[in-house]
Amino acid sequence: RAGGIYAECDLVGRSLKAQFKYAGKIGAKFVIVIGSNELESGEYTVKNMSDSTSVNVKEADVIAFLEQNRK
Protein backbone atom coordinates (compact mmCIF):
# COMPACT_ATOMS: atom_id res chain seq x y z
CA ARG A 1 0.00 0.00 0.00
CA ALA A 2 2.87 2.34 0.77
CA GLY A 3 4.06 1.75 -2.80
CA GLY A 4 0.71 2.83 -4.22
CA ILE A 5 -0.56 -0.69 -4.77
CA TYR A 6 -4.13 -1.57 -3.78
CA ALA A 7 -4.14 -4.64 -1.55
CA GLU A 8 -6.62 -6.71 0.43
CA CYS A 9 -6.02 -9.30 3.10
CA ASP A 10 -8.50 -12.00 4.04
CA LEU A 11 -9.50 -11.49 7.66
CA VAL A 12 -12.62 -13.66 7.48
CA GLY A 13 -10.73 -16.95 7.53
CA ARG A 14 -11.93 -18.28 4.16
CA SER A 15 -10.29 -21.32 2.64
CA LEU A 16 -7.52 -20.74 0.11
CA LYS A 17 -9.86 -21.86 -2.68
CA ALA A 18 -12.51 -19.37 -1.56
CA GLN A 19 -9.90 -16.60 -1.40
CA PHE A 20 -8.81 -17.29 -4.98
CA LYS A 21 -12.45 -17.31 -6.10
CA TYR A 22 -13.04 -13.96 -4.38
CA ALA A 23 -9.89 -12.51 -5.98
CA GLY A 24 -11.22 -13.53 -9.39
CA LYS A 25 -14.61 -12.02 -8.61
CA ILE A 26 -13.17 -8.61 -7.70
CA GLY A 27 -10.86 -8.61 -10.72
CA ALA A 28 -7.53 -8.93 -8.92
CA LYS A 29 -4.58 -9.09 -11.31
CA PHE A 30 -2.35 -10.91 -8.85
CA VAL A 31 -2.69 -12.96 -5.69
CA ILE A 32 0.20 -13.28 -3.28
CA VAL A 33 0.28 -16.40 -1.15
CA ILE A 34 2.06 -15.94 2.17
CA GLY A 35 1.98 -19.11 4.20
CA SER A 36 4.40 -20.62 6.68
CA ASN A 37 6.66 -21.98 3.91
CA GLU A 38 6.83 -18.55 2.25
CA LEU A 39 7.58 -16.82 5.54
CA GLU A 40 10.34 -19.30 6.26
CA SER A 41 11.96 -18.99 2.82
CA GLY A 42 11.44 -15.22 2.41
CA GLU A 43 9.94 -15.82 -1.06
CA TYR A 44 6.26 -15.30 -1.78
CA THR A 45 4.23 -17.10 -4.42
CA VAL A 46 2.71 -14.54 -6.80
CA LYS A 47 -0.08 -15.87 -9.03
CA ASN A 48 -1.08 -14.00 -12.17
CA MET A 49 -4.85 -14.35 -12.25
CA SER A 50 -5.18 -13.73 -16.00
CA ASP A 51 -3.03 -16.67 -17.13
CA SER A 52 -2.83 -18.73 -13.90
CA THR A 53 0.98 -18.71 -13.85
CA SER A 54 2.85 -18.49 -10.58
CA VAL A 55 6.32 -17.26 -9.73
CA ASN A 56 8.27 -17.03 -6.50
CA VAL A 57 9.38 -13.50 -5.66
CA LYS A 58 11.66 -12.44 -2.81
CA GLU A 59 9.86 -10.45 -0.15
CA ALA A 60 12.01 -7.39 -0.81
CA ASP A 61 11.20 -7.50 -4.54
CA VAL A 62 7.40 -7.87 -4.39
CA ILE A 63 6.56 -4.18 -4.85
CA ALA A 64 8.98 -3.82 -7.76
CA PHE A 65 7.56 -6.98 -9.37
CA LEU A 66 3.98 -5.72 -9.10
CA GLU A 67 4.91 -2.27 -10.41
CA GLN A 68 6.65 -3.80 -13.43
CA ASN A 69 3.68 -6.04 -14.18
CA ARG A 70 0.81 -3.60 -13.50
CA LYS A 71 -0.42 -3.34 -17.08
C-alpha positions in Angstrom: 0.0 0.0 0.0 2.9 2.3 0.8 4.1 1.7 -2.8 0.7 2.8 -4.2 -0.6 -0.7 -4.8 -4.1 -1.6 -3.8 -4.1 -4.6 -1.5 -6.6 -6.7 0.4 -6.0 -9.3 3.1 -8.5 -12.0 4.0 -9.5 -11.5 7.7 -12.6 -13.7 7.5 -10.7 -16.9 7.5 -11.9 -18.3 4.2 -10.3 -21.3 2.6 -7.5 -20.7 0.1 -9.9 -21.9 -2.7 -12.5 -19.4 -1.6 -9.9 -16.6 -1.4 -8.8 -17.3 -5.0 -12.5 -17.3 -6.1 -13.0 -14.0 -4.4 -9.9 -12.5 -6.0 -11.2 -13.5 -9.4 -14.6 -12.0 -8.6 -13.2 -8.6 -7.7 -10.9 -8.6 -10.7 -7.5 -8.9 -8.9 -4.6 -9.1 -11.3 -2.3 -10.9 -8.8 -2.7 -13.0 -5.7 0.2 -13.3 -3.3 0.3 -16.4 -1.2 2.1 -15.9 2.2 2.0 -19.1 4.2 4.4 -20.6 6.7 6.7 -22.0 3.9 6.8 -18.6 2.3 7.6 -16.8 5.5 10.3 -19.3 6.3 12.0 -19.0 2.8 11.4 -15.2 2.4 9.9 -15.8 -1.1 6.3 -15.3 -1.8 4.2 -17.1 -4.4 2.7 -14.5 -6.8 -0.1 -15.9 -9.0 -1.1 -14.0 -12.2 -4.9 -14.3 -12.3 -5.2 -13.7 -16.0 -3.0 -16.7 -17.1 -2.8 -18.7 -13.9 1.0 -18.7 -13.9 2.9 -18.5 -10.6 6.3 -17.3 -9.7 8.3 -17.0 -6.5 9.4 -13.5 -5.7 11.7 -12.4 -2.8 9.9 -10.5 -0.2 12.0 -7.4 -0.8 11.2 -7.5 -4.5 7.4 -7.9 -4.4 6.6 -4.2 -4.8 9.0 -3.8 -7.8 7.6 -7.0 -9.4 4.0 -5.7 -9.1 4.9 -2.3 -10.4 6.7 -3.8 -13.4 3.7 -6.0 -14.2 0.8 -3.6 -13.5 -0.4 -3.3 -17.1 
